[in-house]
Amino acid sequence: MSRQRIHFKTFGCRTNQFDTQVMRTQLRHFALSEREEDADTIVVNSCTVTNGADASVRNYIRSARRKNPEARIILAGCGSHSKGEQLFDDKEVFGVMGHSEKERIDALLMREEPFYEIGDLEHVDQTIVTEFVGKSRAFIKVQEGCDFACSYCIIPAVRGGARSYPLSQIEEQVRVLAAHGFGEFILTGTNVGSYGKEIGSSMAELLQRLSQLRGVRRIRIGSLEPIQIDAAFLALLDEPWMARHLHIALQHTSDAMLSRMNRRNAYASDLRLFEHLSERGYALGTDFIVGHPGEGEPEWREAMERIARLPLTHLHAFTYSQRDGTASSTMRDIVRGDIAKARHRELSEAIAEKNYAFRTAHAQELDVLVEGGKAGIYNGLDQYFNRIQIHSDEDLVGNWVRIEEAEVTQKGNRVVYA
């Protein structure tokens, strides 16, 4: 077969990054190409979380075709389930492969004729990934899909319902990557905190099992919902292998907005949970959607007053972007773009101040996994998920470094390491 070189382009979340590694691992008859211009086939692992994400994928496909008109383009990922049929019918892509087809990628790429293999939304991959190119931390996918029905979200429709990977498979995945030198593991999935509910397990049991494996030094969890943090999970907070950072998705702090978003959390219980975790020494991050339909000035002012009371240290803030096919896309009371942008800035600045205060109070005894750098300047993340710049004459990439005390500035932490 003449088409030998494959280039992967990945959009979106950590789950997609893991899925790309699954596909790379399954290649048998093809070589990898780091440049799309040199590739015979370009596999686009797409994101479809918003209309803007769809547009980004479509623009990339057209750009890739201009740069490399001879290359075949294959659409994978969430976009294959939402836009794949249209792109295939319009002959913008050579092939479409759904989530359940990732492990068949080698056979699909050997086809000489265009193909549309969307598969199903019930599949659980069995591939054991052996490496993460360019990464010092390893993402471990532990579950797929989501049973929530948040009004703004299309993901359950393109990823399917929540389903967990077997404990034994996850353990084997971690063993393999630990043997390849990885010491920090980030548990990821579509709705990570739902892990285990349909197989008689739980996130707490998974964490305990993984912590006992040789080579596991630190475990992070991608994102949790407030209602998924139970007593068994709280009992693990003092374990030395637990990263001292939790990302807990709130999405908003106005109860009126949480109701419009069809969320399962409420501010009063969120506040109690965050205060308890903060008292246990944890840095706390969250997701927050700014400018969702119905977010009037009273809701926004209430939200910011409540943000001031929450012990937050990190933030993933998103300006609402319409996604066709969701309940939110049909709502009125649209927030103007300039207002949403100003609110995003106000929120981000508030959390930046909270982060600075947290870093000032937690500048000693930092355990850092150095991820990258060169020419004597390196960087990594400490146990609180704060990035630190390390100046050293020694090549530290991939090493664990103990920082006795860091210099704290508004822009970040730094240290001279001798």
MIBA-967276 format. One line per field, with one value per residue (C-alpha): chain; residue number from 1; x, y, z. Coordinates in nm, 3 decimals. Each point is the difference from the previous one (the first is absolute). Layout:
BEGIN
cadena <- A; ...
num <- NUM; ...
u <- X; ...
v <- Y; ...
w <- Z; ...
//
This chain:
BEGIN
cadena <- A; A; A; A; A; A; A; A; A; A; A; A; A; A; A; A; A; A; A; A; A; A; A; A; A; A; A; A; A; A; A; A; A; A; A; A; A; A; A; A; A; A; A; A; A; A; A; A; A; A; A; A; A; A; A; A; A; A; A; A; A; A; A; A; A; A; A; A; A; A; A; A; A; A; A; A; A; A; A; A; A; A; A; A; A; A; A; A; A; A; A; A; A; A; A; A; A; A; A; A; A; A; A; A; A; A; A; A; A; A; A; A; A; A; A; A; A; A; A; A; A; A; A; A; A; A; A; A; A; A; A; A; A; A; A; A; A; A; A; A; A; A; A; A; A; A; A; A; A; A; A; A; A; A; A; A; A; A; A; A; A; A; A; A; A; A; A; A; A; A; A; A; A; A; A; A; A; A; A; A; A; A; A; A; A; A; A; A; A; A; A; A; A; A; A; A; A; A; A; A; A; A; A; A; A; A; A; A; A; A; A; A; A; A; A; A; A; A; A; A; A; A; A; A; A; A; A; A; A; A; A; A; A; A; A; A; A; A; A; A; A; A; A; A; A; A; A; A; A; A; A; A; A; A; A; A; A; A; A; A; A; A; A; A; A; A; A; A; A; A; A; A; A; A; A; A; A; A; A; A; A; A; A; A; A; A; A; A; A; A; A; A; A; A; A; A; A; A; A; A; A; A; A; A; A; A; A; A; A; A; A; A; A; A; A; A; A; A; A; A; A; A; A; A; A; A; A; A; A; A; A; A; A; A; A; A; A; A; A; A; A; A; A; A; A; A; A; A; A; A; A; A; A; A; A; A; A; A; A; A; A; A; A; A; A; A; A; A; A; A; A; A; A; A; A; A; A; A; A; A; A; A; A; A; A; A; A; A; A; A; A; A; A; A; A; A; A; A; A; A; A; A; A; A; A; A; A; A; A; A; A; A; A; A; A; A; A; A
num <- 1; 2; 3; 4; 5; 6; 7; 8; 9; 10; 11; 12; 13; 14; 15; 16; 17; 18; 19; 20; 21; 22; 23; 24; 25; 26; 27; 28; 29; 30; 31; 32; 33; 34; 35; 36; 37; 38; 39; 40; 41; 42; 43; 44; 45; 46; 47; 48; 49; 50; 51; 52; 53; 54; 55; 56; 57; 58; 59; 60; 61; 62; 63; 64; 65; 66; 67; 68; 69; 70; 71; 72; 73; 74; 75; 76; 77; 78; 79; 80; 81; 82; 83; 84; 85; 86; 87; 88; 89; 90; 91; 92; 93; 94; 95; 96; 97; 98; 99; 100; 101; 102; 103; 104; 105; 106; 107; 108; 109; 110; 111; 112; 113; 114; 115; 116; 117; 118; 119; 120; 121; 122; 123; 124; 125; 126; 127; 128; 129; 130; 131; 132; 133; 134; 135; 136; 137; 138; 139; 140; 141; 142; 143; 144; 145; 146; 147; 148; 149; 150; 151; 152; 153; 154; 155; 156; 157; 158; 159; 160; 161; 162; 163; 164; 165; 166; 167; 168; 169; 170; 171; 172; 173; 174; 175; 176; 177; 178; 179; 180; 181; 182; 183; 184; 185; 186; 187; 188; 189; 190; 191; 192; 193; 194; 195; 196; 197; 198; 199; 200; 201; 202; 203; 204; 205; 206; 207; 208; 209; 210; 211; 212; 213; 214; 215; 216; 217; 218; 219; 220; 221; 222; 223; 224; 225; 226; 227; 228; 229; 230; 231; 232; 233; 234; 235; 236; 237; 238; 239; 240; 241; 242; 243; 244; 245; 246; 247; 248; 249; 250; 251; 252; 253; 254; 255; 256; 257; 258; 259; 260; 261; 262; 263; 264; 265; 266; 267; 268; 269; 270; 271; 272; 273; 274; 275; 276; 277; 278; 279; 280; 281; 282; 283; 284; 285; 286; 287; 288; 289; 290; 291; 292; 293; 294; 295; 296; 297; 298; 299; 300; 301; 302; 303; 304; 305; 306; 307; 308; 309; 310; 311; 312; 313; 314; 315; 316; 317; 318; 319; 320; 321; 322; 323; 324; 325; 326; 327; 328; 329; 330; 331; 332; 333; 334; 335; 336; 337; 338; 339; 340; 341; 342; 343; 344; 345; 346; 347; 348; 349; 350; 351; 352; 353; 354; 355; 356; 357; 358; 359; 360; 361; 362; 363; 364; 365; 366; 367; 368; 369; 370; 371; 372; 373; 374; 375; 376; 377; 378; 379; 380; 381; 382; 383; 384; 385; 386; 387; 388; 389; 390; 391; 392; 393; 394; 395; 396; 397; 398; 399; 400; 401; 402; 403; 404; 405; 406; 407; 408; 409; 410; 411; 412; 413; 414; 415; 416; 417; 418
u <- 0.000; 0.144; -0.138; 0.246; 0.029; -0.270; -0.038; -0.233; -0.161; -0.176; -0.261; -0.164; 0.035; 0.234; -0.233; 0.067; 0.373; -0.027; -0.212; 0.268; 0.255; -0.233; -0.004; 0.376; 0.051; -0.217; 0.199; 0.180; 0.052; 0.067; 0.266; -0.074; 0.054; 0.051; -0.085; -0.331; 0.177; 0.197; -0.292; -0.185; -0.296; -0.110; -0.219; -0.195; -0.109; -0.272; -0.186; -0.364; -0.073; -0.110; -0.086; 0.337; 0.176; -0.175; 0.114; 0.360; 0.003; -0.156; 0.249; 0.291; -0.121; -0.020; 0.340; 0.156; -0.145; 0.155; 0.340; -0.005; -0.260; 0.116; -0.057; -0.307; -0.181; -0.173; -0.242; -0.002; -0.112; -0.320; -0.047; -0.037; -0.330; -0.135; 0.142; 0.157; -0.284; -0.020; 0.375; 0.009; -0.291; 0.165; 0.321; 0.199; 0.143; 0.100; -0.126; -0.191; 0.059; -0.199; 0.126; -0.052; 0.218; 0.326; 0.147; -0.067; 0.190; 0.274; -0.249; -0.207; 0.303; 0.086; -0.327; 0.029; -0.360; -0.166; -0.165; -0.254; 0.032; -0.180; -0.035; -0.184; 0.009; 0.027; 0.357; 0.277; 0.356; 0.232; 0.323; 0.291; 0.189; 0.376; 0.114; -0.101; 0.217; 0.151; -0.170; 0.145; -0.343; -0.230; -0.373; -0.197; -0.347; -0.218; -0.349; -0.195; -0.327; -0.229; -0.349; -0.048; -0.229; 0.143; -0.192; 0.307; 0.179; -0.004; 0.258; -0.236; -0.147; 0.339; 0.175; -0.293; -0.100; 0.246; 0.191; 0.311; 0.319; 0.069; 0.221; 0.241; 0.044; 0.070; 0.251; 0.179; 0.008; 0.161; 0.251; 0.114; 0.043; 0.170; 0.247; 0.069; 0.098; -0.323; -0.063; -0.292; -0.337; -0.302; -0.330; -0.217; -0.324; -0.321; -0.140; 0.281; -0.183; -0.268; 0.263; -0.111; -0.369; -0.114; 0.274; -0.023; 0.307; 0.073; 0.254; 0.125; 0.063; 0.173; 0.230; 0.093; 0.077; 0.214; 0.191; 0.129; 0.168; 0.377; 0.122; -0.313; 0.113; -0.287; -0.359; -0.209; -0.366; -0.109; -0.333; -0.271; -0.358; -0.086; -0.256; 0.266; 0.222; -0.113; 0.123; 0.225; 0.170; 0.040; 0.172; 0.288; 0.082; 0.307; 0.159; 0.352; -0.064; -0.303; 0.079; -0.102; -0.223; -0.354; -0.189; -0.372; -0.238; -0.251; -0.078; -0.167; -0.071; -0.348; -0.264; -0.231; 0.268; 0.076; -0.370; -0.001; 0.309; -0.174; 0.288; 0.001; 0.182; -0.108; 0.204; -0.062; 0.125; 0.281; 0.123; -0.001; 0.195; 0.258; 0.057; 0.057; 0.249; 0.180; 0.036; 0.171; 0.264; -0.128; 0.023; -0.338; -0.081; -0.327; -0.168; -0.223; -0.217; -0.035; -0.280; -0.239; -0.349; -0.192; 0.308; -0.131; 0.179; -0.166; 0.110; 0.350; 0.039; -0.126; 0.243; 0.298; -0.100; -0.003; 0.329; 0.156; -0.100; 0.121; 0.361; 0.081; 0.357; -0.030; -0.248; -0.105; -0.237; -0.191; -0.206; -0.323; 0.003; -0.317; -0.013; -0.276; -0.209; 0.017; -0.275; 0.201; 0.017; -0.378; -0.002; -0.068; 0.157; 0.327; 0.295; 0.181; 0.351; 0.167; -0.177; 0.102; 0.359; 0.009; -0.146; 0.257; 0.277; -0.150; -0.028; 0.349; 0.157; -0.180; 0.129; 0.350; 0.011; -0.117; 0.267; 0.271; -0.110; 0.001; 0.347; 0.132; -0.129; 0.124; 0.348; 0.192; 0.074; -0.124; 0.028; 0.042; 0.006; 0.210; -0.178; 0.213; 0.247; 0.348; 0.297; -0.012; -0.368; -0.246; -0.362; -0.238; -0.305; 0.007; -0.243; -0.242; -0.011; 0.195; 0.267; 0.350; 0.299; 0.326; 0.341; 0.270; 0.324; -0.109; -0.236; -0.309; -0.254; -0.193; 0.139; -0.178; 0.135; -0.060; -0.021; 0.052; -0.132; -0.107; 0.002; -0.363; -0.100; -0.332; 0.101; 0.112; 0.249; 0.371; 0.309; 0.373; 0.078; 0.355
v <- 0.000; 0.340; 0.205; -0.060; 0.313; 0.100; 0.335; 0.043; 0.334; 0.006; 0.253; 0.038; -0.170; -0.241; -0.285; 0.076; 0.005; -0.347; -0.117; 0.119; -0.209; -0.299; 0.048; 0.049; -0.318; -0.199; 0.094; -0.298; 0.074; 0.373; 0.245; 0.319; 0.342; 0.299; 0.241; 0.004; 0.116; -0.330; -0.230; -0.230; -0.011; 0.255; -0.127; 0.281; -0.091; 0.262; 0.191; 0.105; 0.155; 0.332; 0.135; 0.174; -0.334; -0.138; 0.304; -0.043; -0.362; 0.088; 0.284; -0.229; -0.262; 0.258; 0.144; -0.346; -0.075; 0.321; -0.080; -0.364; -0.062; -0.359; -0.109; -0.196; 0.154; -0.221; 0.147; -0.160; 0.114; 0.164; 0.195; -0.324; -0.056; 0.353; 0.122; -0.310; -0.092; 0.352; 0.030; -0.345; 0.074; 0.329; -0.194; 0.219; -0.314; -0.338; -0.194; 0.029; -0.223; 0.011; -0.048; -0.376; -0.038; 0.141; -0.342; -0.097; 0.297; -0.205; -0.199; 0.308; 0.194; -0.284; 0.043; 0.136; 0.123; 0.274; -0.128; 0.109; -0.219; 0.175; -0.308; 0.030; 0.194; -0.301; -0.110; -0.006; -0.012; -0.280; 0.147; 0.041; 0.318; -0.029; 0.363; 0.365; 0.182; 0.314; -0.048; -0.056; -0.061; -0.274; 0.034; -0.310; -0.031; -0.176; 0.047; 0.114; 0.189; 0.199; -0.045; 0.368; 0.220; 0.351; 0.234; 0.144; -0.330; -0.223; -0.249; -0.277; -0.010; -0.057; -0.205; -0.207; -0.092; -0.044; -0.327; -0.097; -0.176; -0.320; 0.052; -0.268; 0.174; 0.336; -0.162; -0.163; 0.333; 0.171; -0.286; 0.027; 0.377; -0.013; -0.250; 0.256; 0.258; 0.187; 0.084; 0.241; -0.113; 0.213; -0.187; 0.122; -0.077; 0.166; 0.011; -0.140; 0.008; -0.239; -0.275; -0.338; 0.055; -0.267; -0.254; 0.001; 0.214; 0.366; 0.275; -0.062; -0.369; 0.082; 0.250; -0.244; -0.277; 0.222; 0.145; -0.347; -0.051; 0.024; 0.329; 0.204; 0.317; 0.243; -0.028; 0.288; -0.013; 0.188; 0.135; -0.093; 0.105; 0.116; -0.281; -0.259; 0.077; -0.245; -0.106; -0.273; 0.256; 0.251; -0.270; 0.001; 0.371; -0.042; -0.278; 0.103; -0.102; 0.228; 0.322; 0.290; 0.143; -0.090; 0.133; 0.005; 0.117; 0.254; 0.183; 0.287; 0.126; 0.148; -0.260; 0.153; -0.054; -0.352; -0.080; 0.139; -0.209; -0.311; -0.057; -0.236; 0.227; 0.294; 0.281; -0.070; -0.359; 0.100; 0.256; -0.253; -0.249; 0.254; 0.132; -0.354; -0.080; 0.330; -0.069; -0.327; 0.197; -0.045; 0.240; 0.010; 0.067; 0.017; 0.045; 0.305; 0.099; 0.376; 0.154; -0.295; 0.108; 0.151; 0.131; 0.347; 0.258; -0.116; -0.361; 0.113; 0.219; -0.284; -0.238; 0.228; 0.058; -0.376; -0.044; 0.231; -0.244; -0.317; -0.110; -0.038; 0.001; -0.103; 0.069; -0.124; 0.276; -0.028; 0.267; -0.172; -0.117; -0.132; -0.367; -0.097; -0.290; 0.096; 0.142; 0.316; 0.080; 0.061; 0.230; 0.371; 0.275; -0.019; 0.176; 0.245; -0.098; 0.309; -0.049; -0.368; 0.095; 0.257; -0.250; -0.260; 0.249; 0.096; -0.364; -0.090; 0.291; -0.097; -0.358; 0.118; 0.196; -0.305; -0.211; 0.251; -0.007; -0.381; -0.019; 0.248; -0.219; -0.324; 0.084; -0.252; -0.372; -0.024; -0.329; 0.078; -0.229; 0.186; -0.020; 0.202; 0.278; 0.065; 0.233; -0.012; 0.097; -0.280; -0.023; -0.240; -0.030; -0.033; -0.206; 0.296; 0.019; 0.324; 0.041; 0.088; 0.122; -0.163; 0.143; -0.267; -0.091; -0.365; -0.153; -0.068; -0.109; -0.304; 0.023; 0.050; 0.302; 0.101; 0.378; 0.117; 0.349; 0.176; 0.368; 0.104; 0.272; 0.104; -0.176; -0.326; -0.181; -0.031; -0.141; -0.035; -0.370; -0.101
w <- 0.000; -0.100; 0.291; 0.282; 0.214; 0.247; 0.174; 0.298; 0.077; 0.338; 0.109; 0.339; 0.336; 0.175; -0.090; -0.365; 0.068; 0.148; -0.294; -0.240; 0.190; -0.036; -0.377; -0.019; 0.202; -0.242; -0.312; -0.150; -0.370; 0.014; 0.113; 0.193; -0.150; 0.228; -0.284; -0.184; -0.316; -0.012; 0.074; -0.235; 0.240; 0.261; 0.285; 0.163; 0.354; 0.028; 0.271; -0.035; 0.340; -0.157; -0.343; 0.016; 0.053; -0.308; -0.198; 0.116; -0.116; -0.335; -0.054; 0.084; -0.250; -0.277; 0.093; 0.002; -0.344; -0.135; 0.152; -0.102; -0.272; -0.055; 0.359; 0.105; 0.294; 0.257; 0.253; 0.347; 0.345; 0.118; -0.322; -0.194; 0.182; -0.046; -0.332; -0.154; -0.233; -0.141; -0.053; -0.159; -0.234; -0.098; -0.075; 0.240; 0.161; -0.141; 0.297; 0.327; 0.303; 0.324; 0.353; -0.002; -0.312; 0.143; 0.062; -0.364; -0.138; -0.163; -0.209; -0.082; -0.123; -0.237; -0.189; -0.351; -0.019; 0.206; 0.318; 0.261; 0.310; 0.283; 0.224; 0.332; 0.327; 0.231; -0.069; 0.264; -0.139; 0.105; -0.134; 0.242; -0.088; 0.040; -0.020; -0.014; -0.249; 0.148; 0.338; 0.346; 0.152; -0.125; -0.064; 0.096; -0.148; 0.257; -0.140; -0.302; -0.046; 0.228; 0.147; 0.087; -0.211; 0.044; -0.224; -0.175; -0.073; -0.309; 0.128; 0.124; -0.350; -0.161; 0.272; 0.127; 0.353; 0.286; -0.003; 0.194; -0.100; 0.197; 0.306; -0.119; -0.336; 0.161; 0.236; -0.291; -0.185; 0.298; 0.049; -0.361; 0.010; 0.341; -0.147; -0.274; 0.261; 0.066; 0.366; -0.013; -0.132; -0.087; -0.001; -0.284; -0.179; -0.111; 0.354; 0.216; 0.330; -0.124; -0.010; 0.128; 0.062; -0.247; 0.078; 0.378; 0.055; 0.078; -0.046; 0.356; -0.069; -0.328; 0.169; 0.275; -0.249; -0.222; 0.294; 0.087; -0.338; -0.023; -0.146; 0.075; 0.173; -0.052; -0.125; -0.126; -0.099; -0.310; 0.122; 0.247; 0.061; 0.355; 0.047; -0.086; 0.300; 0.266; 0.345; -0.143; -0.223; 0.283; 0.207; -0.251; 0.015; 0.222; -0.205; -0.115; -0.362; -0.036; -0.187; 0.225; -0.270; -0.100; -0.299; 0.083; -0.271; 0.131; -0.329; 0.192; 0.353; -0.056; 0.082; -0.260; -0.265; 0.124; -0.046; -0.355; -0.073; 0.139; 0.238; 0.299; 0.243; 0.218; 0.149; 0.370; -0.018; -0.238; 0.253; 0.286; -0.212; -0.117; 0.350; 0.129; -0.276; 0.047; 0.372; -0.097; -0.192; -0.355; -0.292; -0.173; -0.362; -0.186; -0.337; -0.042; -0.296; -0.039; -0.205; -0.017; -0.113; 0.291; 0.181; 0.077; 0.210; 0.327; -0.063; -0.084; 0.307; 0.219; -0.169; 0.067; 0.363; 0.044; -0.187; 0.259; 0.276; -0.175; 0.070; -0.368; -0.132; -0.365; -0.277; -0.341; -0.108; -0.325; -0.171; -0.100; -0.359; -0.157; -0.092; -0.242; 0.124; 0.369; 0.219; 0.065; -0.371; -0.001; 0.305; -0.021; 0.213; -0.192; 0.164; -0.225; -0.094; 0.142; 0.334; 0.014; -0.080; 0.281; 0.246; -0.105; 0.074; 0.338; 0.104; -0.121; 0.187; 0.321; -0.013; -0.094; 0.326; 0.193; -0.170; 0.091; 0.365; -0.001; -0.156; 0.254; 0.282; -0.163; -0.128; 0.207; -0.049; -0.357; -0.188; -0.368; -0.301; -0.257; -0.334; -0.237; -0.058; -0.132; 0.029; 0.377; 0.040; 0.076; 0.106; 0.164; 0.222; 0.377; 0.208; 0.003; -0.383; -0.004; -0.262; 0.115; -0.199; 0.107; -0.084; 0.003; -0.172; 0.016; -0.258; 0.213; -0.262; 0.122; 0.354; 0.329; 0.186; 0.361; 0.039; 0.357; -0.072; -0.318; -0.086; -0.055; -0.247; -0.152; -0.324; 0.159; 0.221; -0.068; 0.167; -0.056; 0.046; 0.072
//
